[in-house]
């Protein structure tokens, strides 16, 4: 059934039942009892069909749900011509499902498809001409031209040109990589600066980007279906109900007394309490920029034992930022001013980070003269009549700037820690340097502390970065377990290994390379602010606010929802058993039983709504600065 038909059915059923009750009431007022009974009978049959279908489908999957008691009570009411009782039961069931469906559909953010940003065309060389062709037609050995800003369409080898490549969404490597002939290049990465000519080494179907798409589809096909929480109690509660019904029959031999037991046992509170608590949790989360796609995600959040985090763009900001400035022969502010002034004409990601940093520091920039750029290596230009060079040691060396060996060693050591040092020099000497790094989010330590204090047993970091970078990040964040050099398939293997020992596993990530792992985990949280459609599509939860604080909020909302839902279930079971005792003894007729069930429904609903109205929910999070910000970050 498609979404439109499902929506119509979910809304139409309770409306039809209410209209039937209204029309039947009019006939009863006009003393036309037979007509009223006929309307209620046909409404009962019509409304029972989808419930019967669901139960048969559950039986086919060898799943025994709590709806069995409800359909038994409805059938009994029809056989005993107690149509009003059956309609009331059916209306409660239909209303509960409609509330659940509407809440989830409204809370779910419209997510882009995985391939929305993938290129569909490529520029192929045909002799001396350039033709625009579908990427599906590209074959190995074809020669392609990729311009700045374009996505690499297929895996290949650079045969001409040089550029910087952003592979962060594929490998998690946050720093742009310099590429030139004859280096390999992966589909899905972004050409940042120069025009390059590549020789295709694979078709689009066999390239890295498509490989990730297949991993996502495979992970989706392996997803376990979500079982409604109330159903976990169904077998025992059904057995108790049947025992009371049988005792009522033995004691009285009155079928109406059996019907009364079934009516008061009908698990409307159980069926209503869970979806309303979950819907309230989804609504509460949505107001905080946490978009939850389904109830299963909330249940996994509330029961979580292990959190797994991607590094780049998740624990870090995802783009290089100015970390520090060293000035050798002038003030730091002057070093920043000169370097940023030269970089104004560059399209490199480092240039953008530097000029933005200068603006934030209130530094006034000058326009450089005689600007030149060697793509991926450095820039030069004249400021105030002096020629400056800003780039890597190899760039400065090529320009004739004297460089000491210890400076080269410092550069390589920092590079292994994920820090890029770019040097500012005149023709005679180096006069300063600026350190760039993918900055760790300020809230990471608080996040880990909160999760640990809240009972999370293990926190793991998975990253595509090399070991030295991963170790450096782990030491600075206090994380004790990490895996480095992880490609998308490696992250899936790590998730599967953890699932063999712990469950549920929650994966938090943001890039295309995280999408398969987000689905492979029991529940995936995608940070959607960086615009990765693949991660957003794969995640069960999408966080639209650029802070990890929302991760711990989502976790505590999930725990609250489970607590309230369990309370509703136990309240419903306890009150239903109490009513069954009185019904089996003949003190409660079926009609009164239906009314009493409505009272229990109200109690269950009011309790479930506490998820949405509990103003102390976020205050209980052991994350000090969240509690103080709550009133200001809606």
N, C-alpha and C positions, 0 to 999 in steps of 0.2 A: 504494500500500500504506500503510495507516494505521500509526501508531506501535506499537500493540499487536501487530499481525500482523508488523511488521518485527522487533520485539523477539523474538517467538516463533521466527521463522525464523532470526535471527542466532544464537540460543542453541541451538535444536534441532538445527541442522545439525552442528556439531562433536560434540555429545553423541551423535547418531545414528551418526556415523562411528566414534567411540570404542567404542560398544556393538557395532557390526558387527565391529570388530577383535577385541573380546573374545569374542564368540560364535564367530567364525571360528577363533580360537585354540583354543577348547574342542573344536571339531570336528577340528582338525588333531591335537590331542593324542590324540583317540580314533580316529585313523587314518581319518577321513572327509574326505579331501581334496576330493572333488567337491562335497560340501555346503559346505565352507569357501570354495571358489572361487565357488560360486553366490552365497553371501551377500556376498562382497567385490565380485562383479560388479554385483549389484543396488544395493549401497551406492554403488559408483562411479558408476553411471548416475544414481541419485537425487541424489547430491551434486553432480554436474556440471551439472545443469539450471540452478540459479541462476547459476552462473558463465557458462554458455553464453548465458543470457538477458542478462547484463550486457554481455558482449562484443558480442552482436548490437545491443543498444541503443547501445553506444559507436560501432559502425560506422554506425548510422543517423544519429548526430550527427557523423559524419566524424571520429571520434576513435579513434586507434590506441593502445590501452593495453598495458601490459607483461604483462597476464594472458594474452595470446595465446600466449606461450611455454608457460605453465602448461597451458592447455587442449590444446595440441598434444602435450605430454608425456603428459597423461592419456589422450588418444585413442590415442596410440601404445602406451601400456601396456595399454589394453583390447584392442587388436587383437593384441598379442603375448601376451596372457593373463598379463601381469605385474601382476595386480590389486593386490597389496600395495604395489607401487611407486606406482601411481596413487592409492591411498587415502592414503598418507603425504603425497604432494604436495597432495592435496585438503584433508587435515586441517590442514596448515600454512596454506593460504589461508583456510580457514574460521575458524581460530583467530585469525589476524591481523585479519580483519574484525570478529570478535566483540569482541576486545580494544579495537579502535578505537571500535566502537559503544557498548560499555558505558562506556568512559572518558568519552566525550563526553556521554552521557546523564546520568551521575552528576555531572559537573562543571557541567553547564548548570543555571543557576538558573531556577526557575519564574517567568516574567515575566508581569506583568499585561497585559491587552490595552489597546490605545490608548484605547478608549472606556470603560474601567472607571469612571473618575471623571467622565465626562460626564453631565450631567443628562438624565434621561429624561422628566421632567415639568416643567411650569411653571405659575405661577399667573396666570390670565388674567381680566381684568375683563369681566364680562357685565352691563352696566347697573350696578346698585349691589351686585352679588354678585361673589364671587371663586370661580372654579372651577379645579380641578386638571386640566390637560389634557396629553396627550402632546406633546412639542415638535415632532413631525412634523406635527401639525395646525396649528401656528402659521403665520399668513399675514401679509404686510406690512400695516401699519396696526393690527394687534391691539395692545391695551393690556395690558401685563404688570406684575406687581408682583414685585420681587426683594428679598428680605430679607437682612440682614447674614449673611455667611458663605456665601451661595449663589453658584453659578457663573452667570454671565450666559448664558441659554439660546440666544439668537439675537442677531445684530447689531441695534442699534436706536439710538434717540435718547431721552435723558432728557427727560421732559416735566414731571416734578414730583419734588422732593426733591434732596438733595445727599449725597455720600458720598465715600469714598476707594476707589479701585480698584487692585487688584494685577494688572498686565499682564505681570509678569516672565516667565511661562511662554510668552507669545505674542510679545513684542517684545524681551525681554531687559532692559527697563527695571527696575532694582532698586528704585527709590523708588516708594512708592505715589502715585497721581495723584489730585488732587482733581477731582471731576466734579459738574457741576450742569446744569440745563436751560439751553440746548438742546444740550448736548455729545453727541457720538457715543460709542457704547460697543460693544466687541467681544465676541462670544461666546467663552467659554473663559476670560475674565478673571474675577476674584473680587471680589464686592462685600464690602468689609471692614467698613463701619460703619453707614451709614444705610439706611432703607427708601426705595427709589426706584421711580418709576413710569416705564416706558419704552414707547415706541411702536416695534414691530418694523419694521425696514426691509428684512428679508430672511427667507426661510424658513430652517429649520435646515440644509437641504441646501446653501444658498448662503451660509451664514455663515462667518466666519473659521475657527472650530474645525474645521468639516467640510472646509474648504479644505485645512487642514494634513493631515487624515486622507487626503484624496485624493493629496496630494503624497507621503505615506509609501507609499501603495499603488503609486503610479506608480514611485517609486524602487525599491521591492521588485521590481517586474516587470522593471526594467532591470538587476538584479543579474546579474553574470557567474557562471557555474557554476565551482566550485572544481575544478581539475585536480590529481590526486594527484601529489606531487612526483616520485615514481619514474617516472611515465609520461612525463616529459620526456626520459628516457633510453631509452624503450622501443624506438623505431625503430632506433636504432643498435645497441643490445644484441641485439635480435631478429635483425638482419642478421648480426651476428657469430656468433650461435648457429646460424643456418641454414647459414652457411659452414662451420662446424666439423662440423655434421651431414652436410652434403653431402660434405665431404672424408673423413669416416669411412666413408661409403657407398662412395665411389670406391676407397678403399684396401682395404677388407675385404669389401664387399658383404654385411655382416652387419647385419640390422635391429636386433639387440640392442645392437650398438655405437652405432647411431644413437640408440636409446632412452636409452642411458647418457649420451650427450652432452646430450640434451634434459633428462634428470633432473637432472644436475649444473648445468644452465643455468637450471633452474626458479627464478624470481626470488623465492623465499621470503624471503631476507634483505632484498631491496629492499622487498618488500611488508610485511614485519614491522617492519623498522627504522623506517620513517617513522611508522606509527601509534603505535608504542610510544614513540618520542621525543616525538611530539606529545601523546600521552596523559600522559606524564610531565610535560611542560611545563604542561599544563592542570591536573594535580593539584598541581604546585608552585605555580602561580599561585593556585589556589583557597585554599590555606592562607594566602595573603597577602591574601585578600579580593578577588581578581581573578577574576571568573567569565567564562571564555572559552567561547563557544557552539559554535565549530566550528574545525576545523583550518585552514581558509582564513584565519581571523583571525590565527592565529599566524604563518602564512607571510607575510602582509602586514606584520605587525609587524616581523618579522625583516628584511624588505627595504625598510622604510619610508624614504622620501626627504623627505617633507614632513609636518609636523604643523600642523593648523589647530585653533585653540582658540576656543570661545565665551568671552565675558567673564563675564557675570553668573552667579554660582553655580558657575563653573568656575575662572576665574582669580581671581575674588573670592568672598567667602563667600555672597553672594546675598541677604543681608538687611542693612538699615541697622544700623550699630553706632556707639557713641559714639566719635568721633575725638579731640575735644579740648574743653576747657572754658575759657572766658574769664570771669573774675570782675572786675567794675568797682569794686565798693565793699564786697566781703566776701570771705572765703576761698573758694577753689574748692570745698572740701568742703561748705560751707554752700550754695553755689549749686546743687550737685548734689543735696543733701538736699531743698531746697525744691522744685526742679523735679520731682524724682522723686516726692515726696510728693503733689503736685498731680496728676501723671499716673497715679496708682494706679487711679483710677476710669475711665480712658479705655481703649477697646479698640483704639486706633490702634497700628500696628506700631512707631511711634516710641516710644510709651509703654512698650511691652513691652521694647524695647531699653534704654530709659533706666532702668527699674526693675531690670532684670537687671544692668545695669552698677553701679547703686548697691549692690545686694546683694553683688556680687563685691568691691566696694571696702570692704565692711563698714560702710556708712552706714545708720544707723537712720532709718526713715521715720516720719512722722506722718500721721494721717488728716486730710485737708482738710475744712474746713467750707464751706458755701455753694458746692459744686462746680457748675460749669457748663462745657459744651463746645459749641463751634461746630464741627461736623463738618468735618474737613479743614483747619481753620485754627488752632485753639488751644483752651486750657482756662484756667479761672480758679478760684481757691479761696483760702480763708483758712488760713494756717499761723501759729500762735502769735499770733492776733488781727490779723494783717496780711493784706490782700488782695493776692494776686499774680496776674499774668497770664503765661502761657507759650505763645508761639505765633509766627506769622509777623508781619512788619511791618504788613501790612494788618489783621490781627487786633488788634494793639496800637493801631493808628491808630483803628480803629473804637471802641475802648474809651477813647479820649481820652488815650492815653499819648503824650507828645511824642517825635517821631522825627526825627533829623537826616538830611539827604539822603545824606551819605557812608555812613551805615549801610545805607540802601536800596541804594546802589550796591554795597556790600560783599556784601549778600545776593544780588543778581542775579549778580555775578561768580562767587561761590562756587557758585551753582546751576548755572552753565554748566560747572563742573568736576565736577559730580556730587556736590557737598557741600550738604547742607541745614543751614542755620543757624536755630535756634529760640531766641527771645529771652525772657529772664526779666525782668519789670518789676513795679514798684509803680505806683500811679496817677500818681506824680510823675515817674518816670524809669526808664530801662532799667538794670538792675543786673548783667547778665551774659548770656552766650549759650553755647549748647552746639552743637557741630558734629557732624552725623551723616553718615556715608558708608558705602558698600558697600566694606568693607575688602579690600584685596588680600591674597591668601593669602601667608603668610610663606615658603612653599617655592617660589614662582613663579620667582624669579631663579635658584635652584639648579637647578630643572627645566630652564629654558631653557639654562643653561650645560651641563648634563649631556647634553642632546639634541644640542647643537651640537658638543660634544667627541666625541660618539659617531658623528658623521658625518651628522647630519640637515642637509640642504642649505637648508631654508627653514622658518621658523616664522611663521605668520600668525594674527592675531586678527580674528574676525568678531563684530560686536556690533550690537544694535539701538539702542544709545545714539547721541546726536548727536555730531558731530565733536569738539567741545571736550572732552567727557567721554572719548571714545575716545583722543584725543591725549594727554590727561593720564595715563590709565592706561598707554598705550604708553611714555611717557617714564619713568614710575616703575618699570616692569617691565623696561625695556631691549629691548622688542620693536620691530623696525624696520618691519614691515609690518602694516597693519591696514585694515579696511574698516568704516565706521560706517553707521548708519541701515539696517541689514540686516533685512529681513523674511525669513520662511522661504524664499520663492522667490528672494530675492537671494542667500542663502547657497548655495542649489543652483547658481545661476549661477556664483558664485565658485569653488565646488568643481569644476564642469565645466571652467572656464577653467584651473584649476591642473592638472587631469588631462590636459589637452591638452599640457602641458609636462613634468609630473613624474608619476611613479607608482612605488609606491603612495602614495596620499594618506590620512593618518590624521586623522579628525575627532574632537575631544573636546568633549563638551557635556553638558548636564544637563536642559534644559527641553523642553517640548512643541515650542517653536519650533525646536529643534535636531534633532528627529526626522527630518525629510526629509533634512537635510544629513548626518546620521549614516549613513543608508542610501546616499545618493548617493556618499559617499566610498568609496574602496576598502575601508576598514575604519573602523568607528565605535566609539569608547570612550565609554560613558555613565557619568557619575557618578550612581549610583543612590541616594545617601544623602538626597537632597532629595525623593524620592518621586514623580518624574515617570515614570508608567508608559509614556508615549509614548517617552521617550528610552531607557528600559530595554529596551523591546521592539525599538526600532530598532537599538540598539547591538549589535555583534558581541561586544563585551566590556563587562561591567558591573562597575564598581568599587564595592564595598559599604563601603569604609572612606573616611572623609571627609578624604582627603589626596591631593594631586596626586603625591606621591612614588610612589604605586602605578602611575602612568602610565609613568614611566621604568623601573620594575621590570618591567612588562609588556613594554616594548620590549626590554629586555635578556634576558628569558626567551625572547621570540620569536627573538632573534638566536642564543641558545644552542641552541634547538631546531633551527634550520636548520643550524647548524654540525654538530651531532651527527647529524642525519638525513642530511646529505650524506656525512659520514664513513661511516655505515652503508651507504649506497648504494655508495660507491666501494669499501669493503671487500668488500661482496657481489659487485660486478662483478669486482673483481680476483681474488678466490678462485674465483669461478665460471669465469672464463676459464682460470685455472690448471688446474682440474679438467677442463674441457672438452678441454684439450690431452692430458691423460693418458687420458681416456675415449675420445677419438678414436683413440688409439694402442692401445686394447684393454686398458689396465692397470686399468680400473675397470668392473666389471660394474654393471648397473642397480641391484641391491639394495644393493651397497656405495656406489654413488653417492647413493642416497637417505639412507643413514646419514651419509655425509660432508656432505650438505646440512644434516642436523640439527646437525652440529658448527658449520657456518657460521651457522646460525640462532641458536645459543647465543651465538656471538661477537657477532652483530648485536644481539641482545637486551641483552646485558650492556653493550655500548657505548651503546645507546639509553637505558638506565636511568640513565646518568650525569647526564642532565638533572635527575632527581629527587634524586640523591645528592650532587651537586656543592655542597659547603658554601661554596665560594669564589665562587659565581655572583654574589650580591648585593654581595660585597666589591669586585668589579671595577667597580661602577657609579661613575662619577666624580661622586658626589654625597655629600660628606663626612658629613653627618649621617645619611644612610640607613645607611651602613656601621656607624655607632656604635649605631644603634637596632635593628638586625636581630634581636638576641637578645632584645629586649624587646617586640616589636610583633606577635607571632604571634597 
